[in-house]
Amino acid sequence: MKSRKLILFLILSISFACTSKKDKSTENYAVLEFNPEWNWIYKNVKSTELLQSDFLIIDKVLKQAVDKYNLGQVENIKERKKWFEETYPNQDFEKSEPKLTLDLKNYKMQYVPIINENGEKEVWINLFCTTEHTNWKEEIVVFYDGGNCFFNLKINLNKNSYADFQVNGNA
């Protein structure tokens, strides 16, 4: 009798641990089915689903895209800092300069997976650092301006590549 209780306890514990982990992993992203009204994202495509293996590719390619962007921003920051220190020698550059690099842990993500005209699986990823006044798990978040709090890109899962990397501007 004790062994049955122990087995039941272990099954419930494992089940609870898996459920908790799954719930936690979906707190920062939502997968949305493509809506043809979103023709500013894609045209002439079919909706599809993401597999677990797709998320591995997405993570890898997304990190590559952000790393490349951040590398360019580091050079930009060096130039801006030099200009700032020459122009405003008595002010602190660090306090006046907004954060220009991207850190993925600060963003919520929306994935819109599709099959393109060539039969390749792609996903549009919309990243944002605020969810004010939005049902972001069901509706596309669209902000004009907002700086690097909002950016998006397309990842071709068949080619392990990305395109259309866009960071919002500042108003």
FITI-792271 format. One record per residue (C-alpha): residue number from 1; residue in three letters; chain; y, z, x. Coordinates in steps of 0.5 Angstrom, whole numbers, plus 2048, in hexadecimal, padded with zeros to 3 digits. Layout:
BEGIN
[NUM, 'Ala', 'A', [Y, Z, X]]
...
END
This chain:
BEGIN
[1, 'Met', 'A', [800, 800, 800]]
[2, 'Lys', 'A', [805, 802, 806]]
[3, 'Ser', 'A', [804, 7FB, 809]]
[4, 'Arg', 'A', [806, 7F7, 802]]
[5, 'Lys', 'A', [80C, 7FB, 802]]
[6, 'Leu', 'A', [80D, 7FA, 809]]
[7, 'Ile', 'A', [80C, 7F2, 808]]
[8, 'Leu', 'A', [811, 7F2, 802]]
[9, 'Phe', 'A', [816, 7F6, 806]]
[10, 'Leu', 'A', [816, 7F1, 80C]]
[11, 'Ile', 'A', [816, 7EB, 807]]
[12, 'Leu', 'A', [81C, 7EE, 803]]
[13, 'Ser', 'A', [81F, 7F0, 80A]]
[14, 'Ile', 'A', [81E, 7E9, 80D]]
[15, 'Ser', 'A', [820, 7E5, 806]]
[16, 'Phe', 'A', [827, 7EA, 806]]
[17, 'Ala', 'A', [828, 7E8, 80D]]
[18, 'Cys', 'A', [828, 7E1, 80C]]
[19, 'Thr', 'A', [82C, 7E1, 806]]
[20, 'Ser', 'A', [831, 7E5, 809]]
[21, 'Lys', 'A', [831, 7E0, 80F]]
[22, 'Lys', 'A', [832, 7DA, 80B]]
[23, 'Asp', 'A', [837, 7DD, 807]]
[24, 'Lys', 'A', [83B, 7DF, 80D]]
[25, 'Ser', 'A', [83B, 7D8, 810]]
[26, 'Thr', 'A', [83D, 7D4, 80A]]
[27, 'Glu', 'A', [844, 7D9, 80A]]
[28, 'Asn', 'A', [848, 7D4, 80E]]
[29, 'Tyr', 'A', [845, 7CD, 80B]]
[30, 'Ala', 'A', [844, 7C9, 805]]
[31, 'Val', 'A', [840, 7C3, 804]]
[32, 'Leu', 'A', [844, 7BE, 7FF]]
[33, 'Glu', 'A', [841, 7B8, 7FB]]
[34, 'Phe', 'A', [845, 7B2, 7FD]]
[35, 'Asn', 'A', [849, 7B0, 7F7]]
[36, 'Pro', 'A', [84B, 7A9, 7F6]]
[37, 'Glu', 'A', [853, 7AB, 7F5]]
[38, 'Trp', 'A', [853, 7AD, 7FC]]
[39, 'Asn', 'A', [854, 7A6, 7FE]]
[40, 'Trp', 'A', [859, 7A9, 804]]
[41, 'Ile', 'A', [853, 7AC, 807]]
[42, 'Tyr', 'A', [84E, 7A6, 806]]
[43, 'Lys', 'A', [84D, 7A0, 802]]
[44, 'Asn', 'A', [846, 79C, 800]]
[45, 'Val', 'A', [842, 7A2, 802]]
[46, 'Lys', 'A', [83C, 7A6, 7FF]]
[47, 'Ser', 'A', [83C, 7AD, 7FF]]
[48, 'Thr', 'A', [836, 7B1, 802]]
[49, 'Glu', 'A', [834, 7B8, 804]]
[50, 'Leu', 'A', [834, 7BB, 80B]]
[51, 'Leu', 'A', [82D, 7BD, 80E]]
[52, 'Gln', 'A', [82D, 7C3, 813]]
[53, 'Ser', 'A', [82C, 7BE, 819]]
[54, 'Asp', 'A', [833, 7BB, 817]]
[55, 'Phe', 'A', [836, 7C2, 818]]
[56, 'Leu', 'A', [834, 7C2, 81F]]
[57, 'Ile', 'A', [837, 7BB, 820]]
[58, 'Ile', 'A', [83D, 7BD, 81D]]
[59, 'Asp', 'A', [83E, 7C4, 821]]
[60, 'Lys', 'A', [83D, 7C0, 827]]
[61, 'Val', 'A', [842, 7BA, 826]]
[62, 'Leu', 'A', [847, 7BE, 822]]
[63, 'Lys', 'A', [847, 7C3, 829]]
[64, 'Gln', 'A', [848, 7BD, 82D]]
[65, 'Ala', 'A', [84E, 7BA, 829]]
[66, 'Val', 'A', [851, 7C1, 829]]
[67, 'Asp', 'A', [850, 7C2, 830]]
[68, 'Lys', 'A', [853, 7BB, 832]]
[69, 'Tyr', 'A', [859, 7BC, 82D]]
[70, 'Asn', 'A', [85A, 7C3, 830]]
[71, 'Leu', 'A', [85A, 7C0, 837]]
[72, 'Gly', 'A', [860, 7BB, 835]]
[73, 'Gln', 'A', [864, 7C1, 832]]
[74, 'Val', 'A', [863, 7C5, 839]]
[75, 'Glu', 'A', [866, 7C0, 83D]]
[76, 'Asn', 'A', [86C, 7BF, 837]]
[77, 'Ile', 'A', [86D, 7C7, 837]]
[78, 'Lys', 'A', [86E, 7C7, 83F]]
[79, 'Glu', 'A', [873, 7C1, 83E]]
[80, 'Arg', 'A', [877, 7C5, 838]]
[81, 'Lys', 'A', [876, 7CC, 83C]]
[82, 'Lys', 'A', [87A, 7C8, 842]]
[83, 'Trp', 'A', [87F, 7C5, 83E]]
[84, 'Phe', 'A', [880, 7CC, 83A]]
[85, 'Glu', 'A', [881, 7D0, 840]]
[86, 'Glu', 'A', [886, 7CB, 843]]
[87, 'Thr', 'A', [88A, 7CB, 83D]]
[88, 'Tyr', 'A', [889, 7D2, 83A]]
[89, 'Pro', 'A', [888, 7D6, 841]]
[90, 'Asn', 'A', [889, 7DD, 83D]]
[91, 'Gln', 'A', [884, 7DC, 838]]
[92, 'Asp', 'A', [87D, 7DD, 837]]
[93, 'Phe', 'A', [879, 7D7, 836]]
[94, 'Glu', 'A', [873, 7DA, 834]]
[95, 'Lys', 'A', [877, 7DE, 82E]]
[96, 'Ser', 'A', [87A, 7D7, 82C]]
[97, 'Glu', 'A', [875, 7D2, 82C]]
[98, 'Pro', 'A', [870, 7D1, 827]]
[99, 'Lys', 'A', [868, 7D1, 828]]
[100, 'Leu', 'A', [867, 7CA, 82A]]
[101, 'Thr', 'A', [85F, 7CA, 82B]]
[102, 'Leu', 'A', [85A, 7CA, 826]]
[103, 'Asp', 'A', [855, 7D0, 825]]
[104, 'Leu', 'A', [84F, 7CE, 820]]
[105, 'Lys', 'A', [84E, 7D5, 81F]]
[106, 'Asn', 'A', [855, 7D6, 81B]]
[107, 'Tyr', 'A', [853, 7D0, 816]]
[108, 'Lys', 'A', [850, 7CF, 80F]]
[109, 'Met', 'A', [84C, 7C8, 80F]]
[110, 'Gln', 'A', [84B, 7C3, 809]]
[111, 'Tyr', 'A', [845, 7BE, 80B]]
[112, 'Val', 'A', [845, 7B8, 807]]
[113, 'Pro', 'A', [83F, 7B4, 809]]
[114, 'Ile', 'A', [83E, 7AD, 807]]
[115, 'Ile', 'A', [83A, 7A6, 809]]
[116, 'Asn', 'A', [83F, 7A1, 80B]]
[117, 'Glu', 'A', [83E, 79A, 80A]]
[118, 'Asn', 'A', [83A, 799, 810]]
[119, 'Gly', 'A', [835, 79E, 80E]]
[120, 'Glu', 'A', [837, 7A3, 813]]
[121, 'Lys', 'A', [838, 7AA, 811]]
[122, 'Glu', 'A', [83F, 7AD, 812]]
[123, 'Val', 'A', [842, 7B3, 810]]
[124, 'Trp', 'A', [84A, 7B5, 80F]]
[125, 'Ile', 'A', [84B, 7BC, 811]]
[126, 'Asn', 'A', [852, 7BF, 80F]]
[127, 'Leu', 'A', [854, 7C5, 813]]
[128, 'Phe', 'A', [859, 7CA, 811]]
[129, 'Cys', 'A', [85B, 7D1, 812]]
[130, 'Thr', 'A', [85E, 7D3, 80C]]
[131, 'Thr', 'A', [85B, 7D3, 805]]
[132, 'Glu', 'A', [861, 7D5, 801]]
[133, 'His', 'A', [861, 7D3, 7F9]]
[134, 'Thr', 'A', [85B, 7CF, 7FA]]
[135, 'Asn', 'A', [854, 7CE, 7F8]]
[136, 'Trp', 'A', [852, 7CC, 7FE]]
[137, 'Lys', 'A', [84A, 7CC, 7FD]]
[138, 'Glu', 'A', [84B, 7C7, 7F8]]
[139, 'Glu', 'A', [851, 7C3, 7F9]]
[140, 'Ile', 'A', [854, 7BF, 7FF]]
[141, 'Val', 'A', [85A, 7C3, 802]]
[142, 'Val', 'A', [85F, 7BF, 804]]
[143, 'Phe', 'A', [866, 7C1, 807]]
[144, 'Tyr', 'A', [86B, 7BD, 80A]]
[145, 'Asp', 'A', [86E, 7C0, 810]]
[146, 'Gly', 'A', [86C, 7C6, 812]]
[147, 'Gly', 'A', [86A, 7C5, 819]]
[148, 'Asn', 'A', [864, 7C6, 81D]]
[149, 'Cys', 'A', [862, 7CB, 817]]
[150, 'Phe', 'A', [85F, 7C4, 814]]
[151, 'Phe', 'A', [85B, 7BF, 817]]
[152, 'Asn', 'A', [855, 7BA, 815]]
[153, 'Leu', 'A', [851, 7B5, 818]]
[154, 'Lys', 'A', [84B, 7B1, 817]]
[155, 'Ile', 'A', [844, 7B1, 81A]]
[156, 'Asn', 'A', [83F, 7AC, 81A]]
[157, 'Leu', 'A', [838, 7B0, 81B]]
[158, 'Asn', 'A', [834, 7A9, 81D]]
[159, 'Lys', 'A', [839, 7A8, 823]]
[160, 'Asn', 'A', [83B, 7AF, 825]]
[161, 'Ser', 'A', [842, 7AD, 825]]
[162, 'Tyr', 'A', [848, 7AF, 821]]
[163, 'Ala', 'A', [84F, 7AB, 81F]]
[164, 'Asp', 'A', [855, 7AC, 81B]]
[165, 'Phe', 'A', [857, 7B3, 81E]]
[166, 'Gln', 'A', [85D, 7B5, 81B]]
[167, 'Val', 'A', [861, 7BB, 81C]]
[168, 'Asn', 'A', [867, 7BC, 817]]
[169, 'Gly', 'A', [86E, 7BC, 819]]
[170, 'Asn', 'A', [873, 7C2, 819]]
[171, 'Ala', 'A', [879, 7C1, 814]]
END
